[in-house]
Amino acid sequence: MSLAALPLSFHHHRHRRSPPIHRTTQFPTGGNSLRPTLIPKVSLSFSTQTKQTHSFTPTHQLSPLQQIKNLCQSGNLTESLILLQSQHDNAEFDLSQRAEAMGILLQACGLHKDIEIGRKVHEMVWASNYFKNDFVLNTRIITMYSMCGSPWDSRSVFDQLQRKNLYQWNALVSGYTRNELWHDAMSLFCELMVVTEHRPDNFTLPCVIKACGGLLDMGLGKDVHGMAVKMDLVSDVFVGNALISMYGKLGFVEEAVRVFEYMPERNLVSWNSMISGLSENGLSQECFNLFREMLVCEEGLIPDVATLVTVLPVCAAEREVEIGKIVHGLAAKLGLNQELMVSNALMDMYSKCGFLIEAQILFDKNNIKNEVTWNSIIGCYSREGHVGQTFYLLQKMQTENDNMKPSQITILNVLPVCLEDSELTSVKELHGYSVRRGFQYDEMVANAFIAAYAKCGSLNSAEHVFNGMENRTVSSWNALMGGYAQNGDPSKAIDLYLQMTDSGIEPDWFSIGSLLLACAHLRSLQYGREVHGFVLRNGFGKDSFIGISLLSLYIRCGKPLSVQALFDGMEDKSLVSWNTMITGYSQNGLPNEALDLFRKMVSEGNQPYEIAIISVFGACSQLSALYIGKEAHCFALKACLAEDRYVGCSIIDMYAKSGLIEQSRRVFYQLKEKDVATWTVLITGYGIHGRGKEAIELFDAMQRTGLKPDGFTFMGILMACNHAGLVQEGNKLFDDMRTVHRLEPKLEHYACVVDMLGRAGKIVDALELVTEMPEEPDSRIWSSLLSSCRVHGDLDLGTKVAEKLLELEPNKAENYVLVSNLYAGFGKWDEVRKVRGSMKEIGLQKDVGCSWTEIGGKNYNFVAGDKMLAESVEIQKMWRRLEERIGEIGYVPDIGSVLHELREEEKIEILRGHSEKLAISFGLLKTRKGATLRVCKNLRICRDCHNSIKLVSKVVEREIVVRDNKRFHHFKGGSCSCGDYW
C-alpha cells in the first residue's frame, strides 16, 4: 500500500477482519477545514453538572491509613513516613492496612521522585518477614526506583527476589523503558521468554514495543508485532496504541494506519498516537483531517491535553493560524486552555505564525510560568529579530523567579538574535554564564556560540570555542565552516572542510552547502564545479538546499546559462528557489533577467513573499525603471507586503534611484515603523540627489526620535556632504562618528571623506587623512585621489598616486583609464599610449559608455557612437537640430572632454555620439511635449554633455533627469541641481 494512495479516512471495522477498503473522504483542505465539525458529540454543558458536597471530618477522627493517603496526596511524604512508623504498636492498624499504606507511600515516592523516603519504606518492607516476599509491595519498590531515575536499584531489588511473578518482570521492563534503557529492556524481555514460563501480557508488550521504537529497529518491532498476533494480543488497545506509536516514530505511516484501522476498540490514546505519527512524518493535512474525524467519531471522544499539544505544533509548523485559533477556541470550551502545556503550545503556535501580540497576551495571562513558557516567549522575540525585548525577557525570567535559571534551551533560543557587531558583548556574557553552568560541554550550545560569534564578527572567538571542544561532530565543523563562509573568510571555510574530511568525518548536506557558499563568495568556478561533481556522485543533487546553493554559486560566477539550465531541471521549484534566482540576478548585475523571472513566477501561480518583491525593487533601482517600479509598488500594496519595513526600505530606495526623491519621502512618512535602516535609505537618497542640507536635517531628525546612526547611516550622510560640497559639515560628522557615536570608521568612510576633500580642491588635506588612517588605503581611496589630481591639475602627485593604484589593482581596466585620462588631460600622449599598451598586453578593455531610458515600461539602450539603431538617422537629425538651437544661446563643444589625440572635427563628432545624447534625442522623439525625460548612464557624465543638456532643457522646456554612476543631475531651465559641482 503506497503512502501516495493512502486516503487516511481511518474508519474502523468492528465486525470484519478482511483488509479494509478505504473510502476517499473529501475534507476541505483550506485553513477553515475544521470549522464545521469542531464540536464533539458529547455535551460539554458544565453548568448542568451536579455539585458534590463533602462533609468535613476532623483529622483526629480519620484512620491512620486515611491520614497517610491524604498526606501522600498533598506531597507530605516525610510526615506520612513518620506516621507510618508510629503505628508499629497500634493493634488497630493491622497487617493489611500496613501493607496498603506502604504501597501508597511507595507510589507517592515514585510520583514525587523522592528516592530517600522510598529507600526507607523499602527497608521497612524487607525488614519484615511477612512483607519481604509480598509480590505487590516488591513490584511497587521496583517501580518506585525506576520512577526516581534509578533503574539500577530496581534491578538490584529484582535480582534479590526469591520468587518472581510476571508483575515484577513487567515492572522492571517498564522501568528500563521509562529510563530509555532500550537495550536492557529488550535483553530482559528475551530473558523472560527464555528462562521463565511466564507468558507476556498486554502490559509487557507495549513496553517492549516502545523499546523497539527507541532502538529505531524496525525489524525487531515487526518481530514483536508478529508475536503479538500469535499470542492474540494484537487486538488489545494498549498493544495497538504502542504499535501505532512505534510505526509512526520509525516513519512507517502505512503500517501505523493499518494497525489503527484493524483495532476493534480504540480509545483517545489510539487517536492521539495516530495524530502524533502523522505529525512526526510531516503529513500535516492528514493530521488535521484525522483530528476532525476524531471529533465526530462514534466513540464521542473529547480531546485531552495530549491531543491539543500534538495538533498545535502542526499548526505552528504550517503557519495555519486559522486552524490554530479554532483549536484555541476548542481548548477554551473544554477548559483546557489554562493547562500549562496547552497554554505553552498555544503561545508557541501564535509566535511561529508571526502573531506576536497574541503570544504576548497568553504569556501575560499565564500566572504559572515554567521554563518552557519563558523559553517559548524568548524564542518568539528572538526569531523576529527583536534584540532588546529578547534580552529584557531573559533578565525578567531570572528576576521574577529566583529558582528560574536560563537553561541550555534558553541559551539556544537567545543566541540567534545576535547578528550584529553590537551584540558581541551580549554573546560574551552569555558565553561566560554558560561556562559557569557547565553548558559549554553541550554540543548544540557550543555550536550555537560558534555561529553567534561568527555572525557578530568575532571569528577568532568562534574558533576558540571550536578548539575547546573535546568531541567535534560534523555539526561542530559545519558551524565554524558556515561562520567563515558567511562572514568574511571563505578560503578558511574551504581549508576547514579539507581538515574535517582528513580527520575522517563525512560531510553532510550542510557541509556541502557551506562549501558551495564559500566558492560562490570567492567566485571560484573551478572549485564550485568540483563540488557540484561530488554532489552528483554522492546523491546530494535532489536536496533542495544544495540545489539552491548551486544556483547561488553559478549566479555569483556569472554563468547565467548554467543557472537557467539548473533551475529548469529542478523537479520541484520552491519559493526559495524562485527567490534565489530573482535575488541572484538582481544582486549580480542582471536586473532585466530578475524582472523577467519575477513575471514568470507570478504567471505560474506562485505567490511571492517579501524577499522576492524586495529583489524586484532592487532590480528597478538598478535600472531606474520607474514605470515597472510603480507597478511593483501597486503589487506590494495589493499583496499587503508594503507594510514590511524591509519592503518599505526597498520602495523608498527604488523611487530615490528612479529620480523621484519626493515620492521616497512620502513613502517614508507613510510607514508605521521606522528603524535606522529606513532613515538611512532616505538620507542616502537625498545624498545621491545632491541635497546635502536636507540629508543633514533628516540625520538630526532621526536622532531626535531616539535612534542611533550606524556605519551605513554615516556612509549615507558623508556621501550627501560629498555630493553637495559641504566639506565643513562632512568633516564635523566624520569626527562625531568617532568621538560622539563611538563608531570606528571603515575604509569606505575614509574613501568618501578623501573624495569629498579632493573634489573641493583640498588635496593636501585628503593626503594627510590617508597617511593618518589606521589601515592601508584601498583602491577606492587611491582612485578618488587620482581623479582629484586630474580635475585640479596636480600631475606630480597624480603620477605617484597612479603608481600606487596600479600596484594595488593591476588587473582592473578602470584604473588604467583613470591614469590614461590624467596624462591625456596634460597632453602627455606618449604616456597615454604606454598605459593603453599595457591594457592591451594584459587583455583589459575600457567599459563602453552606455545609456538607457525607460519609455512605456520598456528600456531602450544606447551605446556611444552606435549608428546601427533603427532610428539612428532620426536620432542624429534630432541632435543636430538641438545643437543648432543651443548653439544660439552659447553652446560651444568642449573638446577637452575627448581624451584622444585627434583633430578638432573628429572630437566634435565623438561628442555628438555620446550615449546620453542619443538617449535624450530618442526620448524627445518618442514622448509627448513637456514630459520629463529620465536617462541613466553607466559612467560619469562628461563636462560637454553636462553643459549641453543644461541648455537642451531650456530650449525644449522640459526637465531632464540624468543618473550617472555617481549621482543624479536634474536639468531644468538651463541649470542643473548639482550647481555644476560634481
Secondary structure, DSSP 8 states (H G I E B T S, - for coil): --GGG--------SS--S-----------STTTTGGG-S-SS---GGGS---------GGGS-HHHHHHHHHHTT-HHHHHHHHHHTTT-TTS-HHHHHHHHHHHHHHHHHHT-HHHHHHHHHHHHH-TTTTT-HHHHHHHHHHHHHTT-HHHHHHHHHH-SS--HHHHHHHHHHHHHTT-HHHHHHHHHHHHHH------TTHHHHHHHHHHHHT-HHHHHHHHHHHHHTT-TTSHHHHHHHHHHHHHTT-HHHHHHHHHH-SS--HHHHHHHHHHHHHTT-HHHHHHHHHHHHTSTT-----HHHHHHHHHHHHHHT-HHHHHHHHHHHHHHT-TTSHHHHHHHHHHHHHTT-HHHHHHHHHH-SS--HHHHHHHHHHHHHTT-HHHHHHHHHHHHHH-TT----HHHHHHHGGG--SGGGHHHHHHHHHHHHHHTGGGSHHHHHHHHHHHHHTT-HHHHHHHHHT-SS--HHHHHHHHHHHHHTT-HHHHHHHHHHHHHTT----HHHHHHHHHHHHHHT-HHHHHHHHHHHHHTT-TT-HHHHHHHHHHHHHTT-HHHHHHHHHT-SS--HHHHHHHHHHHHHTT-HHHHHHHHHHHHHTT----HHHHHHHHHHHHHHT-HHHHHHHHHHHHHTT-TTSHHHHHHHHHHHHHTT-HHHHHHHHHH-S---HHHHHHHHHHHHHTT-HHHHHHHHHHHHHTT----HHHHHHHHHHHHHHT-HHHHHHHHHHHHHTS-----HHHHHHHHHHHHHTT-HHHHHHHHHH-SS---HHHHHHHHHHHHHTT-HHHHHHHHHHHHHH-TT-HHHHHHHHHHHHHTT-HHHHHHHHHHHHHHT------EEEEEETTEEEEEETT---STTHHHHHHHHHHHHHHHHTTT----GGG--SS--HHHHHHHHHT-HHHHHHHHHHHHS-TT--EEEEESS---HHHHHHHHHHHHHTT--EEEE-SS-EEEEETTEETTTT--
